[in-house]
């Protein structure tokens, strides 16, 4: 009876209709006899497109080559903390004396494959940041600081994990030098050197979220750098005693890979 119905169905549908149906029937286990699972043609096409896209990314994405060199530029905003005065002064923090700074950093480095979705490498960075001086109150009269500029040069290591085809997380740690340009200040109409030009050791850690588009990588991140404070200026008293400086920054930028 069932065989007769199946034969009638095929005869009514016609050979062309049966041949034009691209669906695939896959046998699946069943407790009560053989059962077939049908994959529609549309799902087959979608799966095929996804395989092609995945293959294209593997062949041309950042993880397609054994390694690459990158060149990046980022802008950043930094807030400061740390004590610069040892005396009866309430506003004795770097963050009181200077506004949050803006700056730019350039990076160059290389990355190598560590595992399928991991890369590790080294990089060299050079940064410049500018901090606008503020006016603070003190028992001897208001103190107005000039702008402060800091240059940084760091050498470090970074790791990158691709958790999706176009998305990745990056972490880095570096050490180097922070160079302070001299800063003058004015109190009671008298001006003098508050901080002397000086170079101090610096250590930085950070993390970024990135999007990769073929050879361009866009990144947004957060970082923390701790560095020795600037030397006391020659015109100040021993009450000016700069301690280490903490820098918390947010950054946004892009990189090209070669």
N, C-alpha and C positions, 0 to 999 in steps of 0.2 A: 504493500500500500504506500509506504513512505517513498520507496524507490520510484514508483509510478508518478507521485506528485513532483519529485525533484526533476524527473525527466520532462514532465509537462512544463515545468517552470523554465527550464533551459530552452525548450522548443519555442515557447511563447516569447521569451526575451530575445532570442536570436543569437547567433554566434558573434556578431559584431558587438552587441551589448556586453556579452560575457568577456570578450577579449579586451574591451575598452575600459573595464573597471580596474584601475591601478591599485586598489586596496590590497594589502597583504594580510593573509590569514595565518596566524601563528598558533599551533597547538599548545594548550596549557593544561596542566593537571586538573583532574576533576574526580570526585568521588563516585559519580554515577555515569561514567562513560566519557568518550572523547568530546572535548569542547574546543572551539576555535575562537581566538581573540582577533578581531579585525582592526587594523591600523588604517584609518582613512588616508587618502592621498594627500590632503592638505597637511596633516601632521608629518607625513614623510617629507614633504617639501620643506617644512619649517625646520625639521631636524637636520636635513641636508644643508640648509642655509646656515644654521648654527655651526655645523661642522666646518663649513668653508670659512666662516668668520673667525672661528677659533684657530684654524690652520693659518689664516692670513696674519693674525696677531702674533702667533708663535714665530712666523717667518720674518715679520717686519717690525715687531715691537721691541721694547728695550731688552727683553729676555731672549731675543732671537740670536744674538751674537755671543761669543765667549766673553766679550768685554767691550767697553766703550769709554770714551773720554767725554766729559761734560763741561760746559761753561755756563754759569748762571749769574743772574743779577737779582737781588732782592732789596726791597725797601723795608724799613723797620721803624717801630716806635718803642722807645725804651724809658722805663721809669727807674730812678735811682734810690738807693737807700744806703745807710752807713753814717757814722758820726765823723764830723770834721772839726769839732770844737770841744775842748776839754775845760769847761767852766760853767758859770751860771747863765746859761743861754738856753731858752726853751727850744728855739728853732735851730738845733745843732745837727740836723740831718741834711745829707746832700739833697734829698727830695724837697727840703724847705728852701734851700738856696738856689735850686735850679728847677726849671720846668721839665716835664717829660720831653725827651729828645727825639728828633727824627734823624734818620740816617740811611745810608745805602751800603750794601756789602756785595762784593764780587767773589765768586768761587770758581775754582778750576780743579778738576780731579779725574780719577778713573775708577771704574767699577768692574769687578770680575764675578763670574758665576760661583756661588757657594753650593747651592742646591737648586732644584728645579725652579722654585719661586723666590729664591733668595739671591741677593748680590751683596758683596762687601767691597770696600775700597778705601782709598785715601783722598784727602782733599786739602787744598790750601785756600784760605780766605783772607781778604783785606777789607776792613770796614772803616767807615767814617761816620761819626755821630756829632750832632750839634745840640747843645742844651742852653736854652735862654736863661739868663740870669734873673733872679728875683730880688726884691727888697724885703728884708726882714727886720724886726725890731730887736734892739739890744739896749742894755742899761747905758751904754756910752753913746747911743745914737743909732739911727737906722743904718743898716749895712746894705749896700747895693752891689751886687756882683755882676761883672761882665759875663758875656757868653763863654761857655766852655766847649772846647772841641777835643774829641778823643779819637785817636787812630788805633786800630787793632790789626795785628797780623797773627794768624793762627794756623797750625798744622794739626790735622786730626784724622780720625777714622769714622766711617759711616756705614750703616747697613740698611738695606732696603728689602721690604717684603711685599710682594704682589699678592693681595688677597682677592683680586678680581682682575678681569682682563685689562681694564684701563686704570685701575685704582691701586695705590700702594701706600704703605706707611714707611717712613724713614726716621732713623735715629742717628745721632752723631755726638761725638765728644772730641774736644780739641784743646790744645794748650799753646800758649805763645806769649805775646807781649802787647800791653796796652800803653800807648804813648799819650801823655797829657800835654797839651799846649799851655803856656803860662796864662793864668787868669788874674786880672786885677779886680780890686774892689774899692768902693768909696764909703767912708764913714765920717760924718761931720764935716764934709767939704774937703777931706784929705783922702787922696788916692794912693794906692800902693799895691805891690804884688801880693796877692792872697795865696795862690798856689804857683809853685815853680814848674817850669817845663821838666818833665821826668818820664822815665819808662819803667813800667812795673810788670811783673808776671801776671798772667791771666789764664783762667780755665773756663771752658764753656761746654754746656750740654744742651741738647735740644731735640725736638721731634717735629716732624712735618707730615701732613697729609697731601698726597699728590695725585694728579691726573695726567696720564700720558696720552699724547696725540701724535702718533708716529715718531717724529724726532724732537718734539717739543714737550716739555714737562712743566706743568703749572703746580706751584706749591704754596701752602699756607701753613704756618707753624708757630711754635712758641719755644722760647729758649731762656736760659739763665746763665749769666756769666759773673764770676767773682774775680776781682783783680785788686792788686795792691793800690792803696790810695795815693794821690799825688803828694809830692814833697811840699813842705811848708814854704811859703814865699819868704824872700829875704827881708821884706818890710814888716813882717808880722811878729807878734810875740809868741811865747811858748804855749799860750792858750790855744793857738791854732795847731791842732794835732790830728791831721787827716788819718783815719783808719781805713781798713779795706772797704772797697766799694762793691755793692751788689747791683746787678743790672738785670732786670726782668724785661723781656722784649717780645713783641709780636712781629711777625714778618710775612711778607707776601711777595712772590716773584715768579720767575720762569727760568728755565734752563734749556739749552740746546745740547744734544748729544751727537757725537761724531763716530 
